[in-house]
Amino acid sequence: MKKKTNLLTAFIMMFLFIPSTAAGMGSSEKRMPDIKAEASFNYKEKKAALTIFIEKTPNEVKSLGFDLGYDPAVLKYSGYKKGQIIQNFTMFDAHRIKAGLIRAGGFHAGNSRISGKKGELITFHFDSINKGNPEIKIINLTDDISSWKVEIE
């Protein structure tokens, strides 16, 4: 009798927990990006830019960080401009850590936070120094955006 009870308990537990964890598995539904980036190139002036937008905020954001990877043989980082969505952040900055890697991040110490907002986060500016693939990647998301999905167009 005890063996049947254990088997029945295991069977019930399987039905209680497996469907909830497997619900999204194998789904053909595509998750929309939380962060979208648009690259633009002016070949005549040898300039490039990458503008990063927050498309949706799945959680409140008081701090965020990420790295931007690029090919330093093709692009040279020349600066950034903060977007309207982080104008009120207590601190936000972006610096070239090494050739081909920029680290950006900031926080807001007050009660204000990014929540339910969408808009421009930041625009990075580059000079095109050689021909080649100007691919730029957003990597190493941290803090309140660590689980967000990124899409670059």
C-alpha positions as CSV (number, residue, x, y, z in Angstrom):
1,M,0.0,0.0,0.0
2,K,2.9,2.4,0.9
3,K,4.5,1.7,-2.5
4,K,1.2,2.7,-4.3
5,T,0.9,5.9,-2.2
6,N,4.5,6.9,-3.1
7,L,3.8,6.2,-6.7
8,L,0.6,8.2,-6.6
9,T,2.3,11.1,-4.9
10,A,5.1,11.1,-7.5
11,F,2.5,11.0,-10.3
12,I,0.5,14.0,-8.8
13,M,3.8,16.0,-8.2
14,M,4.7,15.4,-11.8
15,F,1.5,16.9,-13.1
16,L,1.7,19.8,-10.7
17,F,5.2,20.9,-11.5
18,I,6.2,19.8,-14.9
19,P,3.5,21.7,-16.9
20,S,4.4,25.0,-15.3
21,T,8.1,24.7,-16.0
22,A,7.7,23.4,-19.5
23,A,5.0,25.8,-20.6
24,G,7.3,28.0,-22.6
25,M,9.6,25.2,-23.9
26,G,9.3,24.5,-27.6
27,S,6.9,27.4,-28.1
28,S,7.0,29.0,-31.5
29,E,6.1,32.4,-29.9
30,K,9.0,34.8,-30.3
31,R,9.8,37.0,-27.3
32,M,10.0,40.6,-28.2
33,P,13.2,42.5,-27.4
34,D,13.5,44.7,-24.3
35,I,16.4,46.6,-25.8
36,K,16.6,47.4,-29.5
37,A,19.6,49.0,-31.2
38,E,19.8,50.7,-34.6
39,A,23.1,51.1,-36.4
40,S,23.6,53.9,-38.9
41,F,26.5,54.5,-41.2
42,N,27.5,57.6,-43.1
43,Y,30.1,56.2,-45.5
44,K,30.8,59.6,-47.1
45,E,31.9,61.2,-43.8
46,K,33.2,57.9,-42.4
47,K,31.0,58.0,-39.4
48,A,28.9,55.4,-37.6
49,A,26.5,55.5,-34.7
50,L,24.6,53.0,-32.6
51,T,21.5,54.2,-30.9
52,I,20.1,52.0,-28.1
53,F,16.4,52.1,-27.3
54,I,14.5,50.6,-24.4
55,E,11.4,49.0,-26.0
56,K,9.8,47.8,-22.8
57,T,10.7,47.6,-19.2
58,P,9.8,44.1,-17.8
59,N,11.0,45.3,-14.4
60,E,11.9,48.5,-12.6
61,V,15.4,49.9,-13.4
62,K,17.4,51.9,-10.9
63,S,20.8,50.7,-12.2
64,L,22.0,49.3,-15.4
65,G,25.2,48.3,-17.1
66,F,26.4,46.7,-20.3
67,D,29.4,46.4,-22.6
68,L,29.6,47.2,-26.2
69,G,31.9,45.2,-28.4
70,Y,33.2,46.3,-31.8
71,D,36.1,45.7,-34.2
72,P,38.8,48.3,-33.4
73,A,40.4,47.7,-36.7
74,V,37.3,49.0,-38.4
75,L,35.8,51.5,-35.9
76,K,37.2,54.1,-33.5
77,Y,35.1,55.1,-30.5
78,S,34.5,58.9,-30.5
79,G,31.9,59.4,-27.7
80,Y,28.3,59.1,-26.7
81,K,25.2,61.1,-26.1
82,K,22.7,60.2,-23.3
83,G,19.1,59.6,-24.4
84,Q,16.1,61.2,-22.8
85,I,15.2,58.1,-20.7
86,I,18.3,58.4,-18.5
87,Q,18.6,62.2,-18.4
88,N,17.6,62.2,-14.7
89,F,20.0,59.4,-13.7
90,T,22.2,60.4,-10.8
91,M,25.2,59.0,-12.7
92,F,25.7,57.6,-16.1
93,D,28.9,57.2,-18.1
94,A,30.5,55.2,-20.9
95,H,34.3,54.6,-21.3
96,R,36.5,52.7,-23.6
97,I,37.9,49.9,-21.4
98,K,40.3,48.5,-24.1
99,A,40.4,48.4,-27.8
100,G,37.1,47.1,-29.0
101,L,35.2,47.3,-25.7
102,I,33.2,50.1,-24.2
103,R,31.6,49.8,-20.7
104,A,28.5,51.8,-20.0
105,G,26.4,52.1,-16.9
106,G,24.6,54.2,-14.4
107,F,22.2,54.5,-11.5
108,H,19.5,56.7,-10.1
109,A,19.7,57.3,-6.3
110,G,16.3,59.0,-6.0
111,N,12.8,57.6,-6.1
112,S,12.6,58.0,-9.9
113,R,13.3,54.9,-11.9
114,I,12.8,53.6,-15.4
115,S,9.5,51.7,-15.2
116,G,6.9,51.2,-17.9
117,K,8.8,53.7,-20.1
118,K,10.3,53.3,-23.5
119,G,12.6,55.6,-25.3
120,E,16.2,56.4,-26.3
121,L,18.8,55.2,-23.8
122,I,22.1,56.2,-25.5
123,T,23.8,56.8,-28.8
124,F,27.4,55.8,-29.3
125,H,29.5,57.5,-32.0
126,F,32.3,56.0,-34.0
127,D,34.7,57.0,-36.8
128,S,35.2,54.5,-39.6
129,I,38.9,54.0,-39.9
130,N,39.1,50.9,-42.2
131,K,37.0,48.9,-44.5
132,G,35.6,45.7,-42.9
133,N,32.6,44.5,-40.9
134,P,31.4,47.2,-38.6
135,E,29.5,44.8,-36.4
136,I,28.7,46.0,-32.9
137,K,27.5,43.8,-30.1
138,I,25.8,44.6,-26.8
139,I,27.0,42.1,-24.2
140,N,27.4,41.5,-20.4
141,L,24.1,43.2,-19.3
142,T,24.2,43.7,-15.6
143,D,22.1,45.0,-12.7
144,D,18.4,45.5,-13.3
145,I,18.6,44.7,-17.1
146,S,20.7,41.5,-16.8
147,S,17.9,39.3,-18.1
148,W,16.7,41.6,-20.8
149,K,16.6,40.5,-24.5
150,V,18.6,42.6,-27.0
151,E,18.1,43.0,-30.7
152,I,20.4,44.9,-33.1
153,E,19.1,46.0,-36.5
